[in-house]
Amino acid sequence: MVWSAKASEQSVVSKYAISGSISGPSVSPAQFGVYFNDGTGAKMDYYVKRTVKLIKECPADGYEQTTLRVTSTNTAPSDAAISLPAYVTGAGAFGVAPGTVQTNVVAYGPAQANVKSATVDGQKTPFAPYIHANRPVGVVAQQLAPGESKTVEFTFGKIVQHTEPNLVVTPTIQPVKDVVLPTENVPCDQPQ
């Protein structure tokens, strides 16, 4: 993504999707975003492989509803705590056991919507809800030991946009085409 400290350049960059802005002219009205913030204080994020997908649910109370699913796997070796150098594992300096990865999963919904709930591996979990630039945000911190996988889901409701949703993610070492999976549409039962 591109950003410039020069206001004249940034005003041009912000008009395009390459800016990575979460609000403004370059953002699709039905845009969702998933951003990964390392909480390990190290370089363990290199070992995390992810997939992200949108699941369009049946409308509720006249509004669109969408679930955002994020699956993460720590592919570090099982002995990462001792086989990887301290500058990679963090050596526990930020309260995360060496070899384990902590990631703050930050999920944005479209403007004017709300984030209704969050689950981890299908179990309801507490999350931190925010509003940023009129967009709902949900945050879940998760830890993954070597070889461990977890799936975090955020359900967004009261979505007023009726266009196809757009999904952006934090760039990682994985190609984006391997991270962002096609949107799934849940069939709605038709009244008889």
C-alpha positions as CSV (number, residue, x, y, z in Angstrom):
1,M,0.0,0.0,0.0
2,V,1.1,3.6,-0.6
3,W,1.2,6.6,1.7
4,S,3.0,9.9,1.5
5,A,3.9,12.4,4.2
6,K,3.5,15.2,1.6
7,A,-0.1,16.4,1.7
8,S,-0.2,17.2,-2.0
9,E,0.9,13.6,-2.9
10,Q,-1.3,12.0,-0.3
11,S,-4.4,13.8,-1.6
12,V,-3.8,12.1,-5.0
13,V,-2.9,8.7,-3.6
14,S,-5.9,8.6,-1.3
15,K,-8.2,8.6,-4.3
16,Y,-7.1,5.1,-5.3
17,A,-7.4,1.6,-3.8
18,I,-3.6,1.3,-3.6
19,S,-3.8,3.8,-0.7
20,G,-5.2,1.2,1.6
21,S,-7.4,3.8,3.2
22,I,-10.3,2.6,5.4
23,S,-12.4,5.6,4.5
24,G,-12.7,8.2,1.7
25,P,-13.2,8.1,-2.1
26,S,-11.1,4.9,-2.7
27,V,-13.2,2.7,-0.4
28,S,-16.1,0.6,-1.9
29,P,-19.4,1.3,-0.1
30,A,-19.6,-2.4,0.8
31,Q,-16.0,-2.9,1.8
32,F,-14.9,-5.2,4.6
33,G,-11.3,-5.3,5.9
34,V,-9.3,-7.7,7.9
35,Y,-6.0,-6.4,9.4
36,F,-3.5,-8.4,11.3
37,N,-1.6,-6.7,14.1
38,D,1.2,-8.7,15.6
39,G,1.0,-9.0,19.4
40,T,4.0,-11.2,19.8
41,G,6.6,-8.5,19.6
42,A,8.6,-10.7,17.3
43,K,8.9,-12.2,13.8
44,M,6.6,-15.2,14.3
45,D,3.9,-13.8,12.0
46,Y,6.0,-15.2,9.1
47,Y,4.8,-18.7,10.1
48,V,1.1,-17.8,10.2
49,K,-0.9,-18.9,7.1
50,R,-4.4,-17.5,6.8
51,T,-7.6,-17.6,4.8
52,V,-10.3,-15.0,4.9
53,K,-13.8,-15.2,3.3
54,L,-17.1,-13.4,3.4
55,I,-20.3,-15.4,4.0
56,K,-23.4,-13.4,2.9
57,E,-26.2,-14.5,5.2
58,C,-30.0,-14.1,4.6
59,P,-31.2,-10.6,5.2
60,A,-32.5,-9.9,8.7
61,D,-35.1,-7.2,9.4
62,G,-34.6,-5.8,5.9
63,Y,-30.9,-5.4,6.2
64,E,-28.0,-7.4,4.7
65,Q,-26.0,-9.6,7.1
66,T,-22.5,-10.9,6.5
67,T,-20.1,-13.1,8.4
68,L,-16.4,-12.6,8.0
69,R,-14.4,-15.8,8.6
70,V,-10.6,-15.7,9.3
71,T,-8.8,-19.0,9.7
72,S,-5.2,-18.9,10.9
73,T,-2.6,-21.6,11.4
74,N,0.8,-21.4,13.1
75,T,3.1,-23.5,10.8
76,A,6.2,-23.0,13.0
77,P,8.1,-26.2,13.9
78,S,6.9,-27.9,17.1
79,D,10.2,-27.1,18.8
80,A,10.1,-23.4,17.7
81,A,10.6,-22.2,21.2
82,I,14.2,-23.7,21.1
83,S,14.9,-24.1,17.4
84,L,14.2,-20.5,16.4
85,P,16.3,-17.6,17.5
86,A,15.1,-15.2,20.2
87,Y,14.7,-12.3,17.8
88,V,12.2,-14.5,15.8
89,T,10.2,-15.9,18.8
90,G,10.4,-12.8,21.0
91,A,11.7,-14.9,23.9
92,G,8.6,-14.2,25.8
93,A,9.4,-10.5,26.2
94,F,5.7,-9.4,25.6
95,G,4.1,-12.2,27.6
96,V,3.7,-14.6,24.7
97,A,5.5,-18.0,25.1
98,P,8.3,-18.5,22.6
99,G,7.1,-20.3,19.5
100,T,3.5,-19.1,20.0
101,V,2.0,-16.3,17.9
102,Q,-0.3,-13.7,19.2
103,T,-2.3,-11.8,16.6
104,N,-4.9,-9.0,17.0
105,V,-7.4,-9.8,14.3
106,V,-9.1,-6.5,13.4
107,A,-12.2,-6.7,11.3
108,Y,-13.9,-3.7,9.6
109,G,-17.5,-3.7,8.2
110,P,-19.1,-1.3,5.8
111,A,-20.1,2.2,6.9
112,Q,-23.2,2.5,9.0
113,A,-23.3,-1.3,9.8
114,N,-22.7,-2.9,13.2
115,V,-20.6,-5.8,14.4
116,K,-23.0,-8.1,16.2
117,S,-20.9,-10.9,17.5
118,A,-17.7,-12.8,17.4
119,T,-16.8,-16.5,17.7
120,V,-13.6,-18.5,18.0
121,D,-13.9,-22.1,16.6
122,G,-17.7,-21.7,16.8
123,Q,-17.8,-20.6,20.4
124,K,-19.1,-17.1,21.2
125,T,-16.2,-14.9,22.5
126,P,-15.8,-11.5,23.9
127,F,-14.4,-8.9,21.5
128,A,-13.5,-5.2,21.5
129,P,-16.1,-3.2,19.4
130,Y,-15.2,0.2,18.0
131,I,-16.4,2.7,15.4
132,H,-13.7,4.1,13.1
133,A,-14.6,6.6,10.4
134,N,-18.3,5.5,10.7
135,R,-17.3,1.9,10.1
136,P,-17.8,-0.9,12.7
137,V,-14.7,-2.6,14.0
138,G,-14.3,-5.8,16.0
139,V,-11.0,-7.0,17.5
140,V,-10.1,-10.4,18.9
141,A,-6.7,-11.3,20.2
142,Q,-5.7,-14.9,19.6
143,Q,-2.7,-17.0,20.4
144,L,-1.6,-20.0,18.3
145,A,0.9,-22.6,19.5
146,P,3.0,-24.3,16.8
147,G,0.7,-26.4,14.6
148,E,-2.5,-24.9,16.0
149,S,-5.3,-23.5,13.9
150,K,-8.2,-21.3,15.0
151,T,-11.2,-19.8,13.1
152,V,-12.5,-16.3,14.1
153,E,-15.8,-15.2,12.8
154,F,-17.3,-11.7,13.1
155,T,-21.0,-11.2,12.2
156,F,-21.9,-7.8,10.8
157,G,-25.5,-6.7,10.6
158,K,-27.7,-3.7,9.6
159,I,-25.7,-3.5,6.4
160,V,-27.4,-0.9,4.1
161,Q,-25.3,-1.4,1.0
162,H,-26.8,-3.7,-1.6
163,T,-23.7,-4.0,-3.9
164,E,-21.3,-6.9,-4.0
165,P,-19.0,-6.7,-1.0
166,N,-15.3,-6.0,-1.4
167,L,-12.7,-7.6,1.0
168,V,-9.2,-6.2,1.7
169,V,-6.6,-7.8,4.0
170,T,-3.2,-6.9,5.4
171,P,-0.6,-8.0,2.8
172,T,1.4,-11.0,4.1
173,I,4.0,-13.3,2.6
174,Q,1.2,-15.3,1.1
175,P,-0.2,-14.2,-2.3
176,V,-3.5,-12.4,-1.7
177,K,-5.3,-14.9,-4.1
178,D,-4.4,-17.6,-1.5
179,V,-5.7,-15.6,1.4
180,V,-8.9,-14.1,0.1
181,L,-11.3,-16.9,-0.7
182,P,-14.5,-16.4,-2.9
183,T,-17.5,-15.0,-1.2
184,E,-20.0,-17.7,-0.1
185,N,-23.8,-17.0,-0.4
186,V,-26.0,-18.8,2.1
187,P,-29.2,-19.8,0.3
188,C,-32.3,-18.4,1.9
189,D,-35.5,-20.5,2.3
190,Q,-38.2,-19.1,0.1
191,P,-41.7,-18.8,1.8
192,Q,-44.2,-21.4,0.5
